[in-house]
Amino acid sequence: MKLASLKGGRDGRLVVVSNDLAWFTDASHVAPTLQYALDHWWRLEPDLRGIAESLEHGAVPKERFHEHSAASPLPRAYQWADGSAYVNHVELVRKARGAEMPESFWTDPLMYQGGSDGFLGPRDPIPLADEAWGCDLEAEVAVITGDVPQGVSREEALSHIRLVMLCNDVSLRNLIPGELAKGFGFFQAKPASAFSPVAVTPDSLPGWADGKLSGRLEVELNGQPLGEADAGVDMTFDFGTLIAHAARTRSLAAGTIIGSGTVSNRGPDGGPGKPIAQGGVGYSCLAELRTVETLLEGAPKTPFLKPGDVVRIEMRDARRHTLFGAIEQEVRPA
């Protein structure tokens, strides 16, 4: 089942989208918003699945689905907690700022709580007030949970995953060192993120298994391939582990979004990997590419994002059909 929120009001209007993302049908008579559906999931999920099946059989009124009309599936959320499941990424970006990585990072997930009072739509521009802030994309996988009780195990946590989607976790890299030096975490360095046009139930994703989503996460910058890392490879902490980590000392409300962190694959030799042009799988953010350039050439040569740059993030199935729709955003002056 694939769900989306069409733009309108702060929380959008819930629709059910066909498997090929060509059509949608209104679901507001069952649940006016996705958050409402999540709050009442056990009661409303069968009705929503019935609508989805009727849509596939042409048994309900339908309209063309246009990704530009979609907000992020949850235009705002009660909670957005982003992890760093791909420790290879953490290791690389810490190298870029000359910081050692503690061994505990391989056994205890990193996680920060981001702003969730408003997300960018999947085709909304990325506002940038100052190029000197070092604007970067971060291509990720994210899940939306139902109500999660405090202290759940990793296995129990998996049963609370309701939907899966893609994310562009925008980062202002040049603001991060100063904020972390204060010892109190990110804030200004993490502006609004964007999520894919549709969110998908795990059972509808061919690559979903054991808390991970396998498949190439395609990242383009200005129409050129930047990354195609497999989201199921080198994921040190699966989503069950991330959710259990977040719920260790608190319960999580329905509608909580948990991010994977930047998808990152090591090279065949265990190193940081190569650009696509050199036979590698590339990178899901510019910080990794700049780190590799620094390691190999002594200094980064790829600039961070600037106004006019266009970022595209998408995942496809084996037949090249889009699974979530595309996040496609142009950087514009704020």
C-alpha positions as CSV (number, residue, x, y, z in Angstrom):
1,M,0.0,0.0,0.0
2,K,1.2,3.5,-0.9
3,L,0.0,6.6,0.8
4,A,0.6,10.3,0.1
5,S,-0.4,13.7,1.4
6,L,-1.6,16.2,-1.2
7,K,-0.7,19.8,-0.4
8,G,-3.4,21.7,1.4
9,G,-3.4,23.0,5.0
10,R,-0.7,22.2,7.4
11,D,-1.1,18.5,7.4
12,G,-2.2,17.8,3.8
13,R,-5.0,15.5,2.5
14,L,-4.5,11.8,2.7
15,V,-4.7,9.8,-0.6
16,V,-4.0,6.2,-1.6
17,V,-1.7,6.0,-4.6
18,S,-1.5,3.1,-7.1
19,N,1.5,0.8,-7.1
20,D,2.8,2.4,-10.3
21,L,2.3,5.9,-8.9
22,A,0.2,6.9,-11.8
23,W,-3.1,7.3,-10.0
24,F,-4.6,8.3,-6.7
25,T,-7.9,8.1,-5.0
26,D,-9.2,10.2,-2.0
27,A,-9.0,8.6,1.4
28,S,-10.2,11.5,3.5
29,H,-13.6,9.8,4.2
30,V,-11.5,7.2,6.1
31,A,-8.8,9.4,7.5
32,P,-8.4,13.1,6.7
33,T,-4.6,13.1,7.2
34,L,-1.9,10.5,7.5
35,Q,-1.3,11.4,11.1
36,Y,-5.0,10.6,11.8
37,A,-4.5,7.2,10.1
38,L,-1.4,6.5,12.2
39,D,-3.2,7.4,15.4
40,H,-6.0,4.9,14.6
41,W,-3.9,2.4,12.5
42,W,-5.3,-0.9,13.9
43,R,-8.8,0.3,13.1
44,L,-8.2,2.1,9.8
45,E,-5.5,0.0,8.1
46,P,-7.9,-2.6,6.7
47,D,-10.1,0.1,5.2
48,L,-7.1,1.8,3.6
49,R,-5.9,-1.5,2.2
50,G,-9.4,-2.1,0.8
51,I,-9.2,1.3,-1.0
52,A,-5.8,0.4,-2.3
53,E,-7.0,-2.9,-3.8
54,S,-10.1,-1.2,-5.3
55,L,-7.8,1.4,-6.9
56,E,-5.7,-1.3,-8.5
57,H,-8.9,-2.8,-10.0
58,G,-10.3,0.5,-11.1
59,A,-13.3,0.1,-8.8
60,V,-13.0,3.6,-7.2
61,P,-12.8,7.1,-8.7
62,K,-9.3,8.0,-9.5
63,E,-7.2,11.0,-10.7
64,R,-3.7,11.3,-12.1
65,F,-1.0,11.5,-9.3
66,H,1.4,14.3,-9.8
67,E,4.4,14.3,-7.5
68,H,4.7,18.1,-7.6
69,S,1.3,18.2,-5.9
70,A,2.5,16.1,-3.0
71,A,3.7,17.3,0.4
72,S,6.0,15.1,2.4
73,P,3.9,12.2,3.6
74,L,3.9,13.8,7.0
75,P,4.1,17.5,6.3
76,R,4.9,17.9,10.0
77,A,5.5,15.2,12.6
78,Y,5.5,14.8,16.4
79,Q,9.0,13.6,16.2
80,W,11.9,13.3,13.8
81,A,15.0,11.4,15.0
82,D,17.8,10.7,12.6
83,G,20.3,7.9,13.2
84,S,23.7,7.1,11.7
85,A,23.2,3.5,10.7
86,Y,26.0,3.5,8.1
87,V,29.0,3.9,10.3
88,N,31.2,4.2,7.2
89,H,29.6,7.6,6.6
90,V,30.3,8.7,10.2
91,E,33.9,7.7,10.0
92,L,34.4,9.6,6.7
93,V,32.8,12.9,7.8
94,R,34.7,12.8,11.1
95,K,37.9,12.4,9.2
96,A,37.0,15.5,7.1
97,R,37.0,17.6,10.3
98,G,39.9,15.9,11.9
99,A,38.0,14.1,14.6
100,E,38.7,10.5,15.7
101,M,35.8,8.0,15.8
102,P,35.3,6.2,19.1
103,E,35.0,2.4,18.9
104,S,31.7,2.6,20.6
105,F,30.2,4.1,17.4
106,W,30.2,0.5,16.0
107,T,28.0,-0.8,18.8
108,D,25.9,2.1,20.1
109,P,23.9,4.1,17.5
110,L,24.3,7.8,17.1
111,M,21.0,9.7,16.9
112,Y,19.9,13.3,17.0
113,Q,16.5,14.9,17.2
114,G,15.8,17.2,14.3
115,G,13.1,19.8,13.7
116,S,9.8,18.3,12.8
117,D,7.4,21.2,12.9
118,G,7.6,21.6,9.1
119,F,9.1,19.5,6.3
120,L,9.8,20.5,2.7
121,G,7.8,18.8,0.0
122,P,9.6,16.4,-2.3
123,R,9.7,19.0,-5.1
124,D,9.9,22.1,-2.9
125,P,13.1,24.2,-3.3
126,I,15.8,24.1,-0.7
127,P,16.1,27.7,0.7
128,L,19.7,28.8,1.3
129,A,20.5,32.1,2.9
130,D,24.3,31.9,2.8
131,E,26.5,29.7,0.6
132,A,29.2,30.0,3.2
133,W,27.1,27.6,5.4
134,G,28.1,24.7,3.2
135,C,24.8,23.3,2.1
136,D,24.8,19.5,1.5
137,L,22.2,16.8,0.6
138,E,22.0,13.5,2.5
139,A,20.1,10.7,0.9
140,E,18.5,8.4,3.4
141,V,15.8,5.8,4.1
142,A,13.3,6.6,6.9
143,V,10.5,4.8,8.6
144,I,7.3,6.0,10.3
145,T,6.3,4.2,13.4
146,G,3.1,3.6,15.3
147,D,3.0,4.0,19.0
148,V,6.1,2.4,20.4
149,P,6.3,1.5,24.2
150,Q,9.4,2.4,26.2
151,G,11.9,-0.4,26.4
152,V,11.0,-2.4,23.4
153,S,13.4,-5.0,22.1
154,R,14.8,-4.8,18.6
155,E,12.5,-7.6,17.4
156,E,9.4,-5.9,19.0
157,A,10.4,-2.6,17.5
158,L,10.2,-4.0,13.9
159,S,6.4,-4.7,14.4
160,H,5.8,-1.0,15.0
161,I,7.1,0.1,11.6
162,R,4.1,1.3,9.6
163,L,5.6,3.0,6.5
164,V,8.9,3.4,4.7
165,M,10.0,6.4,2.7
166,L,13.1,8.2,1.4
167,C,14.6,11.4,2.8
168,N,16.8,14.3,1.9
169,D,18.3,15.4,5.3
170,V,19.6,18.8,4.4
171,S,22.8,19.7,6.3
172,L,24.8,22.9,6.6
173,R,28.2,21.4,7.0
174,N,30.2,24.5,7.9
175,L,27.9,25.2,10.9
176,I,28.3,21.7,12.3
177,P,31.8,21.9,13.9
178,G,31.0,25.0,15.9
179,E,27.7,23.6,17.1
180,L,29.2,20.3,18.1
181,A,32.0,22.1,19.9
182,K,29.5,23.5,22.3
183,G,28.7,19.9,23.4
184,F,25.0,20.3,22.9
185,G,24.3,18.8,19.4
186,F,22.9,20.1,16.1
187,F,20.4,22.9,15.7
188,Q,21.1,25.6,13.2
189,A,23.1,23.1,11.1
190,K,20.0,21.0,10.4
191,P,17.3,23.0,8.5
192,A,14.1,21.4,7.2
193,S,14.3,18.0,5.6
194,A,12.3,16.6,2.7
195,F,10.7,13.2,2.2
196,S,9.6,11.2,-0.9
197,P,6.2,11.8,-2.5
198,V,4.8,8.5,-1.1
199,A,5.3,6.3,1.9
200,V,5.0,2.6,1.4
201,T,4.1,-0.3,3.8
202,P,7.0,-2.7,4.3
203,D,5.1,-5.6,2.8
204,S,4.8,-3.7,-0.6
205,L,8.6,-3.3,-0.9
206,P,10.5,-6.2,-2.6
207,G,13.7,-5.2,-0.9
208,W,12.5,-5.0,2.7
209,A,13.7,-7.7,5.0
210,D,14.7,-7.9,8.7
211,G,14.6,-4.2,9.3
212,K,16.6,-3.2,6.2
213,L,15.7,-2.0,2.7
214,S,17.9,-3.3,0.0
215,G,18.1,-1.5,-3.3
216,R,20.2,1.1,-5.1
217,L,19.5,4.6,-3.8
218,E,20.0,6.8,-6.9
219,V,21.3,10.3,-6.2
220,E,21.9,12.8,-9.0
221,L,23.3,16.3,-8.9
222,N,22.4,18.6,-11.8
223,G,21.5,15.6,-13.9
224,Q,24.7,13.7,-13.3
225,P,24.9,10.5,-11.1
226,L,26.5,11.1,-7.7
227,G,25.6,7.9,-5.9
228,E,24.0,4.5,-6.2
229,A,24.8,2.9,-2.9
230,D,22.8,-0.1,-1.9
231,A,20.7,0.8,1.2
232,G,20.8,-2.8,2.4
233,V,24.6,-3.0,2.4
234,D,26.9,-1.8,5.2
235,M,24.0,-0.9,7.4
236,T,25.5,-1.4,10.8
237,F,22.2,-0.8,12.7
238,D,18.9,-1.9,11.2
239,F,15.6,0.0,11.9
240,G,14.6,-2.3,14.7
241,T,17.8,-1.4,16.5
242,L,17.4,2.3,15.8
243,I,13.8,2.3,17.1
244,A,14.7,0.3,20.2
245,H,17.6,2.8,20.8
246,A,15.2,5.8,20.5
247,A,12.6,4.1,22.8
248,R,15.1,3.1,25.5
249,T,14.1,5.8,27.9
250,R,10.8,7.1,26.4
251,S,7.8,5.9,24.5
252,L,7.4,7.1,20.9
253,A,4.1,8.5,19.6
254,A,2.5,7.3,16.4
255,G,3.9,9.3,13.6
256,T,7.5,9.3,14.8
257,I,10.0,9.3,11.9
258,I,13.3,7.5,12.3
259,G,16.0,8.1,9.7
260,S,18.8,5.8,8.7
261,G,21.4,8.5,8.3
262,T,23.2,8.9,5.0
263,V,23.4,5.6,3.0
264,S,27.0,4.7,2.5
265,N,28.9,1.7,1.1
266,R,32.5,0.8,1.6
267,G,34.7,0.0,-1.4
268,P,35.5,-3.6,-2.2
269,D,38.8,-3.2,-0.4
270,G,37.1,-1.9,2.7
271,G,38.1,1.7,1.9
272,P,35.8,4.7,1.4
273,G,34.7,3.7,-2.1
274,K,35.1,5.4,-5.5
275,P,33.0,7.8,-7.6
276,I,30.7,6.2,-10.1
277,A,32.9,7.4,-13.0
278,Q,35.7,5.3,-11.6
279,G,33.6,2.1,-11.2
280,G,32.4,2.7,-7.6
281,V,28.9,3.2,-6.3
282,G,29.6,6.9,-5.5
283,Y,28.2,8.8,-2.5
284,S,24.9,9.9,-1.0
285,C,26.2,13.3,0.2
286,L,28.9,15.8,-0.9
287,A,30.7,15.6,2.4
288,E,31.8,12.0,1.7
289,L,33.0,12.9,-1.8
290,R,34.9,15.9,-0.4
291,T,36.5,13.7,2.2
292,V,37.7,11.2,-0.4
293,E,39.1,14.0,-2.5
294,T,40.9,15.3,0.6
295,L,42.4,11.9,1.3
296,L,43.5,11.3,-2.3
297,E,44.4,14.8,-3.4
298,G,45.0,16.8,-0.2
299,A,42.0,19.1,-0.5
300,P,38.4,18.9,-1.6
301,K,37.5,20.2,-5.0
302,T,33.8,19.6,-5.2
303,P,31.9,22.6,-3.9
304,F,28.8,22.4,-1.6
305,L,25.4,23.2,-3.0
306,K,24.7,26.6,-4.4
307,P,21.6,28.3,-5.8
308,G,20.6,26.7,-9.1
309,D,21.8,23.2,-8.2
310,V,19.3,20.5,-8.5
311,V,19.3,17.4,-6.3
312,R,17.3,14.2,-7.2
313,I,16.9,11.1,-4.9
314,E,15.0,8.0,-6.0
315,M,14.9,4.2,-5.6
316,R,13.6,1.8,-8.3
317,D,12.7,-1.9,-8.4
318,A,14.3,-4.5,-10.6
319,R,12.2,-3.4,-13.6
320,R,13.2,0.2,-13.1
321,H,9.8,1.2,-11.7
322,T,10.0,4.0,-9.1
323,L,9.1,2.8,-5.6
324,F,8.6,6.1,-3.7
325,G,8.6,8.7,-6.4
326,A,11.5,11.2,-6.6
327,I,12.7,13.9,-4.3
328,E,13.8,16.6,-6.7
329,Q,14.8,19.9,-5.3
330,E,16.5,23.1,-6.6
331,V,18.6,25.2,-4.3
332,R,17.3,28.8,-4.2
333,P,18.3,31.9,-2.3
334,A,16.3,32.2,0.9
